[in-house]
Amino acid sequence: TDIRHLRTAVLDADRTVQSRDLIAAYRASNYFDIVATVGSEEELAYLMDRGAVRAGLLIPAGFGADVAAGRQATIAVVIDGSDPNVANTVFAASQQVGLAHSLRFLERRIGASAATMTLLEVRPRVWYNPQMRSANFVIPGLVAMILFLLTSMFTALSIVRERERGTIEQLMVTPIRPIEMVVGKIMPYVGVAFFDILEVLAIAVFWFRVPIHGSLLLLLALLALSMITSLGIGIFVSSVASTQQEAMLLVWLMILPSIFLSGFFFPIEAMPKALQAVSYVVPLRYMLVIIRGIILKGVGLRILAEQVVALAVFGVGIMVVAAARFRKRLG
């Protein structure tokens, strides 16, 4: 996948003509979009924790003096390794831009023979996933996908099954309210889905050696919050489908586009602009950011506030629509 226009922050401790020329070279490439200038690595870490940038260009003091004197200069490129595909692109592109800038400078200074020399060394520093292991990226995504799929599917099938058997009509003549009936039907499946999530997390940690850097309690709490959305989808599907086969098909039709647009398989940065815009209305996108943020980056609620609010809004909205549609179907 061709990933371009990666959001990048710059920490320029040199502030010379040479450092500005280097920044301009990175900006002129199709790979790096300079979106922020920071004054410390702490500021860079904050932006990277939030996902506001994917890379950081660190230019040390003395860079300009080394270049002017013809000595080999060194810069660092901080890479967000939580997505190995993006990280590999950042690594290769940073080396390519650095080498091209070095050769252009030397050719201007001492002629074409400089093509065999190297003036600039680009040192990568990979954060969050130093070995760039794909398991560290894929397995947290599987947690979100399994939870999203199981709770939606189980909820829809359990309610439609009761309608097929005719037991919903029997329950409606009792004092039980519709919401109580739905909760009673779906709670066992919610428990099963949560048990499956704990099982996947245990396999991730003890079998695949995926470290959980953040709070496990916060992770479980936000997974519970995300279940509101998937439960709402299941209830909505049950109000539309007449058979279990229809319910299963509708759940897949709603979830498959979400999987592809959420960033689970493909980086959102690599998608066309129109699809990037559509991805903002995909709840699974926010679930993935939350889960990967806690597991890989160890971030807390302060960093994840925007995703949590978005997920809560989607969950409440979908649940309200689903409940209204379900009551109408019962009526």
C-alpha positions as CSV (number, residue, x, y, z in Angstrom):
1,T,0.0,0.0,0.0
2,D,1.4,3.4,-1.0
3,I,1.1,5.6,2.1
4,R,1.8,9.3,1.6
5,H,1.3,12.6,3.4
6,L,2.1,11.3,6.8
7,R,1.5,13.8,9.6
8,T,4.8,14.8,11.0
9,A,6.1,17.0,13.8
10,V,9.5,18.8,13.8
11,L,11.8,19.4,16.8
12,D,14.5,21.8,15.4
13,A,17.1,22.4,18.1
14,D,19.5,23.9,15.6
15,R,17.4,26.7,13.9
16,T,19.9,27.4,11.2
17,V,19.7,27.8,7.4
18,Q,20.8,24.2,7.0
19,S,18.1,22.8,9.3
20,R,15.4,24.8,7.6
21,D,16.6,23.5,4.2
22,L,16.3,20.0,5.6
23,I,12.8,20.6,6.9
24,A,11.9,22.0,3.5
25,A,13.2,18.9,1.8
26,Y,11.0,16.7,3.9
27,R,8.0,19.0,3.4
28,A,8.5,19.0,-0.4
29,S,8.3,15.2,-0.5
30,N,5.0,13.5,-0.9
31,Y,5.5,11.4,2.2
32,F,5.7,13.9,5.0
33,D,3.3,16.7,5.9
34,I,4.7,18.9,8.6
35,V,1.7,19.7,10.8
36,A,3.4,20.8,14.0
37,T,6.5,22.3,15.5
38,V,7.4,21.1,19.0
39,G,9.9,22.4,21.6
40,S,10.6,19.1,23.4
41,E,10.3,15.4,23.0
42,E,7.6,15.4,25.7
43,E,5.4,17.5,23.3
44,L,6.2,15.1,20.5
45,A,5.2,12.1,22.7
46,Y,1.9,13.8,23.5
47,L,1.1,14.3,19.9
48,M,2.1,10.8,19.0
49,D,0.1,9.3,21.9
50,R,-3.0,11.1,20.6
51,G,-2.3,9.9,17.0
52,A,-2.0,13.5,15.8
53,V,1.3,12.7,14.2
54,R,2.9,9.5,12.8
55,A,6.5,10.7,12.8
56,G,8.8,13.2,14.4
57,L,11.9,14.8,12.8
58,L,14.5,15.6,15.4
59,I,17.3,18.0,14.4
60,P,20.0,18.4,17.1
61,A,21.9,21.5,17.9
62,G,25.1,21.7,15.9
63,F,23.5,20.2,12.8
64,G,24.2,23.3,10.7
65,A,27.8,23.6,11.8
66,D,28.5,20.0,10.9
67,V,26.9,20.4,7.5
68,A,28.8,23.7,6.8
69,A,32.1,22.1,7.8
70,G,31.5,19.1,5.6
71,R,31.3,16.7,8.5
72,Q,28.7,13.9,8.7
73,A,25.6,15.2,10.4
74,T,23.0,13.1,12.3
75,I,19.3,13.5,12.7
76,A,16.7,11.2,14.3
77,V,13.3,10.2,13.0
78,V,10.9,9.1,15.6
79,I,8.4,6.5,14.2
80,D,5.0,5.4,15.5
81,G,5.6,1.7,15.3
82,S,2.0,0.7,16.4
83,D,1.2,0.1,12.7
84,P,4.1,-1.7,11.1
85,N,2.9,-0.9,7.6
86,V,3.1,2.8,8.3
87,A,6.3,2.5,10.3
88,N,8.1,0.8,7.4
89,T,6.9,3.5,5.1
90,V,8.2,6.2,7.4
91,F,11.6,4.4,7.8
92,A,12.1,4.0,4.1
93,A,10.9,7.5,3.1
94,S,13.0,9.2,5.8
95,Q,16.1,7.5,4.6
96,Q,15.3,8.3,1.0
97,V,14.6,12.0,1.6
98,G,17.7,12.3,3.8
99,L,20.0,10.7,1.2
100,A,18.6,12.8,-1.6
101,H,19.0,16.0,0.3
102,S,22.6,15.0,1.3
103,L,23.5,14.3,-2.3
104,R,22.0,17.5,-3.6
105,F,23.9,19.6,-1.1
106,L,27.2,17.9,-1.9
107,E,26.7,18.2,-5.6
108,R,26.1,21.9,-5.3
109,R,29.2,22.3,-3.1
110,I,31.9,20.1,-4.6
111,G,30.4,18.7,-7.9
112,A,28.9,15.6,-9.2
113,S,31.6,13.4,-7.7
114,A,29.8,13.8,-4.4
115,A,27.3,11.2,-5.5
116,T,29.5,8.6,-3.8
117,M,29.5,10.4,-0.5
118,T,27.1,10.5,2.4
119,L,26.7,13.7,4.5
120,L,23.6,13.0,6.4
121,E,22.8,10.0,8.7
122,V,19.2,9.4,9.5
123,R,18.7,7.3,12.7
124,P,15.3,5.8,13.2
125,R,13.8,5.6,16.7
126,V,10.7,3.3,16.8
127,W,8.2,3.9,19.6
128,Y,5.5,1.6,21.0
129,N,6.5,-1.4,18.9
130,P,10.3,-1.3,18.5
131,Q,10.5,-4.7,16.7
132,M,7.6,-3.6,14.5
133,R,5.9,-7.0,15.1
134,S,2.7,-7.4,13.1
135,A,1.1,-9.4,16.0
136,N,1.3,-6.4,18.2
137,F,-0.8,-4.5,15.6
138,V,-3.2,-7.2,14.5
139,I,-4.2,-8.9,17.7
140,P,-5.6,-5.7,19.5
141,G,-7.6,-5.2,16.3
142,L,-8.9,-8.7,16.5
143,V,-10.2,-8.0,20.1
144,A,-12.3,-5.1,18.7
145,M,-13.5,-7.1,15.7
146,I,-14.5,-10.2,17.8
147,L,-16.4,-8.1,20.3
148,F,-18.1,-6.1,17.6
149,L,-19.1,-9.1,15.6
150,L,-20.1,-11.5,18.4
151,T,-22.3,-9.1,20.3
152,S,-24.1,-7.8,17.2
153,M,-24.6,-11.3,15.8
154,F,-25.7,-13.0,19.1
155,T,-28.1,-10.2,19.9
156,A,-29.8,-10.2,16.5
157,L,-30.0,-14.0,16.3
158,S,-31.3,-14.5,19.8
159,I,-34.2,-12.0,19.4
160,V,-35.1,-13.2,15.9
161,R,-35.1,-16.8,17.1
162,E,-37.7,-16.0,19.7
163,R,-39.8,-14.3,17.1
164,E,-39.6,-17.3,14.8
165,R,-40.7,-19.6,17.7
166,G,-43.6,-17.2,18.6
167,T,-42.4,-16.7,22.2
168,I,-42.1,-12.9,21.9
169,E,-45.8,-12.6,21.4
170,Q,-46.4,-14.8,24.5
171,L,-44.0,-12.6,26.5
172,M,-45.7,-9.4,25.4
173,V,-49.0,-10.4,27.2
174,T,-47.0,-10.6,30.5
175,P,-46.1,-7.5,32.6
176,I,-42.6,-7.7,31.3
177,R,-41.6,-4.5,29.4
178,P,-39.9,-4.8,26.0
179,I,-36.6,-3.5,27.3
180,E,-36.6,-6.0,30.1
181,M,-37.3,-8.8,27.7
182,V,-34.4,-7.7,25.4
183,V,-32.0,-7.4,28.3
184,G,-32.9,-10.8,29.6
185,K,-32.3,-12.4,26.2
186,I,-29.0,-10.7,25.4
187,M,-27.2,-10.7,28.7
188,P,-26.0,-14.4,28.5
189,Y,-24.5,-13.6,25.1
190,V,-22.8,-10.5,26.4
191,G,-21.2,-12.6,29.0
192,V,-20.0,-15.1,26.4
193,A,-18.6,-12.3,24.2
194,F,-16.7,-10.8,27.2
195,F,-15.3,-14.2,28.1
196,D,-14.1,-14.6,24.5
197,I,-12.4,-11.2,24.8
198,L,-10.6,-12.2,28.0
199,E,-9.5,-15.4,26.3
200,V,-8.1,-13.6,23.3
201,L,-6.3,-11.1,25.5
202,A,-4.8,-14.0,27.5
203,I,-3.6,-15.7,24.3
204,A,-2.2,-12.4,23.1
205,V,-0.2,-11.9,26.2
206,F,1.0,-15.4,27.1
207,W,1.2,-17.0,23.6
208,F,2.0,-14.2,21.2
209,R,3.9,-12.1,23.8
210,V,1.9,-8.9,23.1
211,P,2.5,-6.6,26.1
212,I,-0.4,-4.6,27.6
213,H,1.2,-1.3,28.5
214,G,-1.9,0.5,29.8
215,S,-4.5,-0.2,32.4
216,L,-6.4,-3.5,32.0
217,L,-9.3,-2.2,34.0
218,L,-9.6,0.9,31.7
219,L,-9.4,-1.4,28.7
220,L,-12.2,-3.6,30.0
221,A,-14.4,-0.6,31.0
222,L,-14.1,0.9,27.5
223,L,-14.7,-2.4,25.8
224,A,-18.0,-2.5,27.9
225,L,-18.8,1.0,26.6
226,S,-18.2,-0.1,23.0
227,M,-20.6,-3.0,23.4
228,I,-23.5,-0.5,23.6
229,T,-22.9,0.2,19.9
230,S,-22.7,-3.4,18.8
231,L,-25.7,-4.3,20.9
232,G,-27.7,-1.5,19.3
233,I,-26.8,-2.8,15.8
234,G,-27.9,-6.3,16.9
235,I,-31.3,-4.9,18.2
236,F,-31.8,-2.8,15.0
237,V,-31.1,-5.8,12.8
238,S,-33.5,-8.0,14.8
239,S,-36.3,-5.3,14.2
240,V,-35.7,-5.6,10.5
241,A,-35.0,-9.3,9.8
242,S,-37.7,-11.9,9.8
243,T,-35.5,-15.0,9.9
244,Q,-32.2,-15.9,11.4
245,Q,-30.6,-16.2,8.0
246,E,-31.7,-12.6,7.2
247,A,-30.3,-11.4,10.5
248,M,-26.9,-13.1,9.9
249,L,-26.7,-11.6,6.4
250,L,-27.7,-8.1,7.6
251,V,-25.1,-8.1,10.4
252,W,-22.4,-9.1,8.0
253,L,-23.5,-6.4,5.5
254,M,-23.3,-3.8,8.2
255,I,-20.0,-5.0,9.8
256,L,-17.9,-5.8,6.7
257,P,-17.7,-2.2,5.4
258,S,-16.8,-1.1,9.0
259,I,-13.9,-3.6,9.1
260,F,-12.4,-2.3,5.9
261,L,-13.0,1.4,6.7
262,S,-11.8,1.2,10.4
263,G,-8.1,0.9,9.7
264,F,-8.0,-2.8,10.7
265,F,-6.6,-4.0,7.4
266,F,-5.5,-0.8,5.7
267,P,-4.1,2.4,7.1
268,I,-6.7,5.2,6.9
269,E,-4.0,7.5,5.6
270,A,-3.7,5.3,2.5
271,M,-7.5,5.5,1.7
272,P,-9.0,8.0,-0.8
273,K,-10.1,11.2,0.8
274,A,-13.8,10.3,0.4
275,L,-13.3,7.0,2.2
276,Q,-11.3,8.8,4.9
277,A,-14.3,11.1,5.5
278,V,-16.7,8.1,5.6
279,S,-14.5,6.4,8.2
280,Y,-15.4,9.1,10.8
281,V,-18.9,7.6,11.1
282,V,-17.6,4.0,11.6
283,P,-17.7,3.2,15.4
284,L,-15.1,0.4,14.9
285,R,-12.5,3.1,14.0
286,Y,-12.8,4.6,17.5
287,M,-12.7,1.2,19.1
288,L,-9.4,0.3,17.4
289,V,-7.8,3.6,18.4
290,I,-8.9,3.0,22.0
291,I,-7.7,-0.6,22.2
292,R,-4.4,-0.1,20.4
293,G,-3.8,3.1,22.4
294,I,-4.2,1.3,25.7
295,I,-2.4,-2.0,24.7
296,L,0.5,-0.6,22.6
297,K,0.9,3.0,23.8
298,G,-0.2,2.7,27.4
299,V,-2.3,5.9,27.2
300,G,-5.0,6.9,29.6
301,L,-8.5,8.4,29.5
302,R,-7.2,11.9,29.0
303,I,-5.6,11.0,25.7
304,L,-8.5,8.9,24.6
305,A,-11.2,11.4,25.5
306,E,-12.2,12.2,22.0
307,Q,-12.6,8.6,20.9
308,V,-14.5,7.7,24.1
309,V,-17.0,10.6,23.6
310,A,-17.4,9.7,19.9
311,L,-18.0,6.0,20.8
312,A,-20.5,7.0,23.5
313,V,-22.4,9.3,21.1
314,F,-22.6,6.6,18.5
315,G,-23.6,4.0,21.0
316,V,-26.5,6.1,22.5
317,G,-27.6,7.2,19.1
318,I,-27.7,3.7,17.6
319,M,-29.4,2.3,20.7
320,V,-32.1,5.0,20.7
321,V,-32.8,4.3,17.0
322,A,-32.8,0.5,17.5
323,A,-35.1,0.7,20.5
324,A,-37.6,2.9,18.6
325,R,-37.5,0.6,15.6
326,F,-37.9,-2.5,17.9
327,R,-40.9,-1.0,19.7
328,K,-42.5,-0.1,16.4
329,R,-42.0,-3.7,15.2
330,L,-43.6,-5.1,18.3
331,G,-46.5,-2.8,17.9
